[in-house]
Amino acid sequence: MATTIDMEILEPSEQLSNSTQTPHLQLEHHESPVGLLVLKGICVTAITLTNIFANSLCLVVLRRVRELNPVTKAFMFNMTISDLCTGVLVCGPIIGSIIHDSWPYGQLVCTASGIANIVFSFTSFMSLLNVNLERYLAVTRPFDYPHLVTLPRAYATIFLLWIVSGSMGTLNAVLPGRIASYSPGLHTCTVGPEDTSKMDIIGSVLMCLFIIVPFTITLTLFVRLFVLARFHANRIAALSRSMGTENKTERKSFTTFFIMTMCLTVCYTPLVISFGYENITRKELPLPFVYVAELLTFSNSVSNVMIYYARNTTFRQTAQRVLRGVLPEALITRRNHEDDLPSHSGLSFVSEMTVATSANTKS
């Protein structure tokens, strides 16, 4: 720790860098091996570039797809924006901090980064929750759905979502006894108590409210929709067998639910474990685990676009038309779409449950 005389000799930028790292000095920290640091830098750069490209493409495609439910499109558009902001405003600065192996942007940007980590994670989670809740109402209450779920209410929900997440993230950083500081293991800034010997109660509450609770609700909706889909599939399969046909749509719906649920679980569970362990023991987990947990979390902001592209014909065809205007046609991969939905449908995740409900009603 520098003395008063030493601090006067240091350059202002060095003093600022030291001030962002001080709260973490009391934690047991492991030095980053150069090879591991280089590998993380390559991975973060690749994820960042893929995030910016994929989510920018997704925004263009969502604007051009006309068949998608307007309410669902609004929530998906909002989720894509939050994922894009994660790539630009959260992942981007981490590249510079990995290169310097410190935080080179100053305390103000450190505080903003700590707030952004909370805001964009929460909005992405809640947008996904809203999409699934909207689809759940469409399946379970099809007659009341047009009156319950409207576009003005969707816009109001999105506006309220950003207000709540922004307010909570800012309050977390400016409350007395709270400070944003550089985490050497994560190479980004996080908000925590100034006294690192104390457990981060506020951070734990925010983790529960912004990640664990939305994740639990989303998983519950997935399970509930899966059960409903199986119920409809059994009845439709019996009808299909009597007609000598096979219900491929329902099987694809089950697979989509499984992919979405597993992707969410794989990407965020290690982060929650890492945060909980550090908060309770005041020690960091081994760096490889911390790096993998962080990279998985960032990759979640790309996975949604990958799922849309892989699982839906309309989204894929629209994306290919957009890419043809940018990339040489030889680089656009063409695949056989025999098992895909008809071209007039929306996203498979959005439309398949409604198809099952309609078929069940007719039967």
Backbone torsions as a table, in degrees:
resi	resn	phi	psi	omega
1	MET	NA	128.4	-176.0
2	ALA	-73.6	145.4	174.9
3	THR	-80.1	177.5	-179.8
4	THR	-61.3	-40.7	179.9
5	ILE	-66.2	-41.3	179.5
6	ASP	-62.1	-41.3	-178.6
7	MET	-64.3	-31.4	178.8
8	GLU	-70.8	-29.1	-179.4
9	ILE	-77.4	-32.3	-177.3
10	LEU	-63.5	149.0	173.4
11	GLU	-67.8	152.9	-179.9
12	PRO	-56.4	-38.2	-179.5
13	SER	-66.0	-34.8	178.9
14	GLU	-70.5	-37.6	176.9
15	GLN	-62.7	-41.1	-178.6
16	LEU	-67.3	-39.0	177.9
17	SER	-63.3	-41.0	178.9
18	ASN	-65.3	-36.3	-177.8
19	SER	-67.9	-29.1	179.4
20	THR	-78.2	-18.0	-176.0
21	GLN	-102.1	-14.9	-172.8
22	THR	-54.4	-47.5	-176.0
23	PRO	-59.4	-19.8	-176.8
24	HIS	-93.5	0.7	-177.7
25	LEU	-67.4	-25.2	-177.4
26	GLN	-83.2	-9.7	177.7
27	LEU	-84.6	148.1	175.6
28	GLU	-76.1	108.5	-174.1
29	HIS	-115.0	141.8	179.3
30	HIS	-101.6	132.7	178.6
31	GLU	-66.9	144.3	-178.3
32	SER	-83.8	121.4	172.2
33	PRO	-61.4	145.4	-175.8
34	VAL	-59.8	-44.9	-179.3
35	GLY	-61.0	-41.9	179.0
36	LEU	-66.9	-36.7	179.1
37	LEU	-66.3	-42.2	178.4
38	VAL	-64.0	-43.0	179.3
39	LEU	-62.2	-42.7	177.8
40	LYS	-63.1	-41.7	179.2
41	GLY	-59.9	-41.6	178.5
42	ILE	-63.9	-44.2	-178.5
43	CYS	-65.1	-44.9	-179.7
44	VAL	-64.1	-40.8	178.2
45	THR	-62.8	-43.6	179.3
46	ALA	-63.7	-43.9	179.8
47	ILE	-65.0	-40.4	-179.5
48	THR	-62.9	-48.1	-179.8
49	LEU	-64.8	-41.1	177.5
50	THR	-64.7	-40.7	178.2
51	ASN	-58.6	-50.8	-177.3
52	ILE	-62.3	-44.1	-179.7
53	PHE	-67.0	-50.2	-173.5
54	ALA	-66.9	-45.1	-178.0
55	ASN	-73.8	-30.9	173.2
56	SER	-64.5	-42.8	176.3
57	LEU	-62.1	-41.0	-178.9
58	CYS	-62.8	-39.3	178.0
59	LEU	-61.6	-42.1	179.0
60	VAL	-65.6	-43.6	-178.5
61	VAL	-64.9	-42.5	179.9
62	LEU	-62.3	-33.0	177.8
63	ARG	-70.1	-29.0	-176.3
64	ARG	-90.8	-23.5	-179.9
65	VAL	-75.4	118.6	-176.4
66	ARG	-97.9	-18.0	-173.1
67	GLU	-81.0	-15.7	-175.2
68	LEU	-74.5	143.5	176.6
69	ASN	-55.0	130.1	-176.3
70	PRO	-58.9	-36.9	-179.7
71	VAL	-67.8	-45.7	177.7
72	THR	-61.6	-41.5	179.2
73	LYS	-62.6	-39.0	179.8
74	ALA	-62.1	-45.2	179.4
75	PHE	-67.6	-39.2	179.5
76	MET	-67.8	-37.8	177.2
77	PHE	-62.4	-42.2	179.1
78	ASN	-65.5	-41.1	178.5
79	MET	-64.2	-38.4	179.2
80	THR	-67.0	-39.0	177.7
81	ILE	-62.9	-44.2	179.4
82	SER	-65.3	-37.3	176.9
83	ASP	-66.5	-39.2	177.7
84	LEU	-65.0	-40.3	177.1
85	CYS	-63.4	-34.7	176.0
86	THR	-61.0	-43.2	179.8
87	GLY	-65.9	-41.8	-174.6
88	VAL	-80.9	-48.0	-169.8
89	LEU	-96.3	-15.5	179.1
90	VAL	-110.2	-54.9	-178.6
91	CYS	-70.4	-38.5	-177.7
92	GLY	-55.1	-54.6	179.7
93	PRO	-61.5	-26.9	-179.4
94	ILE	-63.7	-31.3	178.6
95	ILE	-60.1	-44.5	178.5
96	GLY	-65.8	-38.6	-179.5
97	SER	-70.1	-29.7	175.4
98	ILE	-69.6	-41.0	179.9
99	ILE	-62.6	-43.0	-179.3
100	HIS	-85.0	-14.0	-172.6
101	ASP	54.6	35.0	176.9
102	SER	-166.9	178.8	179.6
103	TRP	-97.2	108.3	-173.5
104	PRO	-94.1	5.3	-169.9
105	TYR	-101.1	-9.0	179.7
106	GLY	97.4	168.3	-173.6
107	GLN	-69.4	-36.9	-178.4
108	LEU	-63.0	-46.2	178.2
109	VAL	-67.4	-32.3	177.6
110	CYS	-62.1	-44.5	178.0
111	THR	-64.0	-43.8	178.9
112	ALA	-62.0	-38.4	179.1
113	SER	-66.5	-40.1	177.4
114	GLY	-62.2	-38.1	177.4
115	ILE	-69.0	-43.0	-177.8
116	ALA	-61.4	-37.6	178.7
117	ASN	-56.1	-38.6	-178.8
118	ILE	-78.0	-47.6	-172.9
119	VAL	-62.1	-50.1	-173.9
120	PHE	-73.1	-33.4	175.3
121	SER	-64.4	-44.0	-178.3
122	PHE	-65.6	-45.6	-178.3
123	THR	-65.3	-36.7	177.9
124	SER	-66.2	-45.4	178.5
125	PHE	-61.3	-47.7	-175.8
126	MET	-69.5	-32.4	176.3
127	SER	-64.8	-42.8	176.4
128	LEU	-63.6	-39.9	177.5
129	LEU	-62.5	-41.4	-179.9
130	ASN	-65.1	-39.3	177.1
131	VAL	-60.2	-46.1	-178.2
132	ASN	-70.9	-35.3	176.6
133	LEU	-66.0	-40.4	177.8
134	GLU	-63.5	-41.5	177.6
135	ARG	-69.9	-34.5	178.0
136	TYR	-62.7	-43.1	177.8
137	LEU	-66.2	-35.9	179.3
138	ALA	-64.2	-32.9	-178.2
139	VAL	-84.9	-44.5	-173.7
140	THR	-84.4	-26.2	-179.3
141	ARG	-134.4	64.5	-173.7
142	PRO	-64.0	-30.3	-178.2
143	PHE	-79.4	-32.2	178.4
144	ASP	-87.4	-12.8	-173.6
145	TYR	-56.2	-46.6	-177.8
146	PRO	-60.3	-27.7	-179.6
147	HIS	-89.2	-29.9	-178.7
148	LEU	-80.0	-41.2	-174.1
149	VAL	-112.2	108.1	179.9
150	THR	-125.7	161.4	-179.0
151	LEU	-64.9	-42.4	176.1
152	PRO	-59.4	-38.7	177.4
153	ARG	-67.3	-35.1	177.6
154	ALA	-64.7	-44.7	178.1
155	TYR	-63.2	-40.4	178.2
156	ALA	-64.2	-39.4	178.1
157	THR	-64.1	-43.1	179.0
158	ILE	-63.4	-43.6	178.8
159	PHE	-61.6	-45.5	179.2
160	LEU	-64.0	-36.1	179.5
161	LEU	-60.9	-45.5	179.7
162	TRP	-69.1	-37.1	178.7
163	ILE	-63.5	-46.7	-178.3
164	VAL	-65.7	-47.7	-178.1
165	SER	-65.2	-41.5	178.6
166	GLY	-65.5	-40.5	-179.9
167	SER	-66.9	-45.6	-179.0
168	MET	-66.5	-40.6	178.9
169	GLY	-65.2	-39.1	179.4
170	THR	-70.3	-44.3	178.8
171	LEU	-60.8	-37.8	179.2
172	ASN	-59.8	-31.1	-176.4
173	ALA	-90.2	-24.2	-172.9
174	VAL	-107.7	-6.1	178.0
175	LEU	-63.1	150.1	178.1
176	PRO	-57.7	137.4	-179.8
177	GLY	85.1	0.9	179.3
178	ARG	-110.2	145.8	179.4
179	ILE	-152.4	144.1	173.3
180	ALA	-89.2	127.7	-176.7
181	SER	-139.8	156.8	-177.5
182	TYR	-76.3	129.5	176.2
183	SER	-101.7	110.6	-177.7
184	PRO	-60.4	-32.6	-179.0
185	GLY	-69.9	-37.6	-178.4
186	LEU	-93.2	-15.5	-176.6
187	HIS	58.2	33.9	175.0
188	THR	-148.0	175.3	-179.4
189	CYS	-97.9	137.1	175.5
190	THR	-126.8	155.9	-179.3
191	VAL	-99.3	132.4	179.8
192	GLY	-156.1	-178.3	179.5
193	PRO	-71.3	146.4	176.6
194	GLU	-62.8	-37.9	176.9
195	ASP	-87.5	100.6	-173.8
196	THR	-73.7	-6.1	176.4
197	SER	-77.5	-13.0	-179.3
198	LYS	-96.4	149.5	176.3
199	MET	-70.1	142.1	-179.4
200	ASP	-82.2	84.8	-178.0
201	ILE	-66.4	-46.0	-178.7
202	ILE	-62.3	-42.4	178.3
203	GLY	-62.8	-37.6	178.0
204	SER	-66.1	-40.5	178.7
205	VAL	-64.2	-44.0	179.3
206	LEU	-65.0	-36.8	176.5
207	MET	-61.0	-41.4	179.0
208	CYS	-67.4	-45.5	-176.0
209	LEU	-70.8	-40.2	-171.2
210	PHE	-93.2	-19.8	-176.8
211	ILE	-126.1	-57.6	-172.6
212	ILE	-66.0	-47.6	-178.9
213	VAL	-63.7	-51.5	176.8
214	PRO	-59.4	-38.5	178.9
215	PHE	-63.3	-43.8	-179.7
216	THR	-63.4	-43.6	179.0
217	ILE	-64.1	-43.8	179.1
218	THR	-61.3	-44.3	178.9
219	LEU	-62.9	-39.5	177.8
220	THR	-62.9	-41.4	178.1
221	LEU	-64.9	-40.6	177.2
222	PHE	-58.4	-46.9	-178.2
223	VAL	-63.7	-45.1	179.9
224	ARG	-61.5	-44.4	178.2
225	LEU	-66.5	-34.7	177.6
226	PHE	-63.9	-42.8	178.6
227	VAL	-62.9	-43.4	178.4
228	LEU	-63.2	-41.4	180.0
229	ALA	-63.7	-40.3	177.6
230	ARG	-63.3	-39.4	178.7
231	PHE	-61.9	-47.3	179.3
232	HIS	-66.6	-37.5	-177.2
233	ALA	-64.7	-39.3	-180.0
234	ASN	-61.8	-42.6	-179.9
235	ARG	-70.4	-40.9	-179.4
236	ILE	-70.8	-34.5	179.1
237	ALA	-63.4	-39.8	177.5
238	ALA	-62.3	-40.0	178.5
239	LEU	-68.1	-38.6	-179.2
240	SER	-67.9	-39.1	178.8
241	ARG	-63.4	-36.7	-180.0
242	SER	-68.5	-22.7	179.0
243	MET	-99.0	-0.9	179.7
244	GLY	75.6	22.2	-179.4
245	THR	-117.3	173.2	-176.3
246	GLU	-127.7	135.9	-177.3
247	ASN	-89.8	85.2	-179.1
248	LYS	-75.1	-28.6	-177.7
249	THR	-60.6	-42.2	-177.8
250	GLU	-68.0	-38.2	177.8
251	ARG	-63.3	-38.7	178.3
252	LYS	-67.8	-35.2	177.3
253	SER	-63.1	-44.8	178.4
254	PHE	-59.2	-43.4	-179.6
255	THR	-63.2	-39.6	179.4
256	THR	-62.5	-45.1	178.3
257	PHE	-60.1	-41.9	-178.9
258	PHE	-64.2	-44.1	-179.7
259	ILE	-63.0	-46.1	-178.9
260	MET	-61.9	-44.1	-178.5
261	THR	-66.4	-46.4	-178.4
262	MET	-67.0	-36.6	179.1
263	CYS	-63.4	-45.0	178.5
264	LEU	-62.4	-42.9	-178.6
265	THR	-65.4	-47.5	-177.2
266	VAL	-64.5	-37.9	-173.9
267	CYS	-74.8	-33.2	-171.5
268	TYR	-108.3	-21.4	-178.6
269	THR	-59.6	-46.7	178.8
270	PRO	-59.7	-35.8	178.8
271	LEU	-65.1	-43.3	178.9
272	VAL	-63.3	-41.8	178.1
273	ILE	-62.0	-45.0	-179.0
274	SER	-62.9	-44.4	-179.5
275	PHE	-65.1	-44.4	-179.1
276	GLY	-64.5	-41.1	179.9
277	TYR	-64.2	-47.3	-179.0
278	GLU	-65.7	-36.6	-178.3
279	ASN	-68.2	-34.3	-177.1
280	ILE	-84.8	-45.0	-174.2
281	THR	-92.5	-16.2	-174.3
282	ARG	62.2	28.2	175.3
283	LYS	-128.9	154.6	177.5
284	GLU	-92.7	147.1	172.5
285	LEU	-69.9	166.0	176.6
286	PRO	-52.9	141.8	-174.6
287	LEU	-56.0	-41.1	178.1
288	PRO	-56.6	-39.6	178.8
289	PHE	-66.7	-43.4	-180.0
290	VAL	-62.7	-42.4	-180.0
291	TYR	-64.0	-45.1	-180.0
292	VAL	-63.7	-42.4	178.8
293	ALA	-59.9	-43.2	-179.5
294	GLU	-68.5	-42.8	179.9
295	LEU	-64.9	-38.7	177.5
296	LEU	-64.0	-40.6	178.5
297	THR	-61.1	-45.0	179.1
298	PHE	-65.7	-36.3	-178.5
299	SER	-66.7	-21.7	178.2
300	ASN	-62.9	-28.1	179.7
301	SER	-73.2	-9.3	176.6
302	VAL	-104.9	-27.3	-171.4
303	SER	-62.8	-33.8	-178.8
304	ASN	-59.8	-44.0	179.4
305	VAL	-64.7	-39.9	178.9
306	MET	-61.0	-42.0	-179.9
307	ILE	-66.8	-43.3	178.5
308	TYR	-58.5	-44.4	-176.2
309	TYR	-68.1	-41.4	-175.4
310	ALA	-75.7	-30.1	-169.5
311	ARG	-101.3	-9.9	-173.0
312	ASN	-132.4	131.6	-177.8
313	THR	-68.9	-46.0	-176.5
314	THR	-62.5	-46.5	179.2
315	PHE	-61.7	-44.3	-177.8
316	ARG	-65.2	-44.9	-179.4
317	GLN	-65.0	-40.7	178.1
318	THR	-65.3	-41.8	178.3
319	ALA	-62.8	-39.0	179.3
320	GLN	-66.6	-36.7	176.9
321	ARG	-65.0	-38.5	177.9
322	VAL	-66.7	-43.9	-177.2
323	LEU	-66.9	-30.2	179.4
324	ARG	-63.0	-26.2	177.5
325	GLY	-79.6	-8.6	-177.5
326	VAL	-117.5	-44.0	-175.2
327	LEU	-106.3	156.6	172.2
328	PRO	-60.5	143.5	-175.7
329	GLU	-61.4	-26.6	-179.1
330	ALA	-65.6	-22.4	-178.6
331	LEU	-86.5	-9.6	-179.2
332	ILE	-86.8	117.2	-177.9
333	THR	-76.6	131.8	177.3
334	ARG	-112.8	133.8	-178.0
335	ARG	-129.4	161.6	177.1
336	ASN	-75.4	128.7	-174.5
337	HIS	-111.8	32.5	-174.8
338	GLU	-61.1	-34.7	-176.4
339	ASP	-92.9	6.1	-177.8
340	ASP	-84.6	170.3	177.3
341	LEU	-72.3	160.5	175.9
342	PRO	-60.2	156.1	-173.4
343	SER	-66.6	-18.1	-178.6
344	HIS	-86.3	-1.0	-177.9
345	SER	-85.4	166.0	174.0
346	GLY	-88.7	-157.0	178.2
347	LEU	-62.1	142.5	-176.6
348	SER	-59.9	-40.5	-179.6
349	PHE	-61.9	-32.6	-176.1
350	VAL	-80.8	-35.1	-167.3
351	SER	-99.9	-25.5	-168.2
352	GLU	-66.9	-37.5	179.9
353	MET	-66.6	-35.6	177.5
354	THR	-65.9	-39.0	177.0
355	VAL	-61.1	-43.4	-179.7
356	ALA	-63.6	-40.8	-178.7
357	THR	-65.8	-42.0	-179.5
358	SER	-64.4	-42.2	179.7
359	ALA	-63.2	-38.9	180.0
360	ASN	-66.2	-38.5	179.7
361	THR	-65.0	-40.3	179.9
362	LYS	-66.8	-35.0	-178.2
363	SER	-71.3	NA	NA
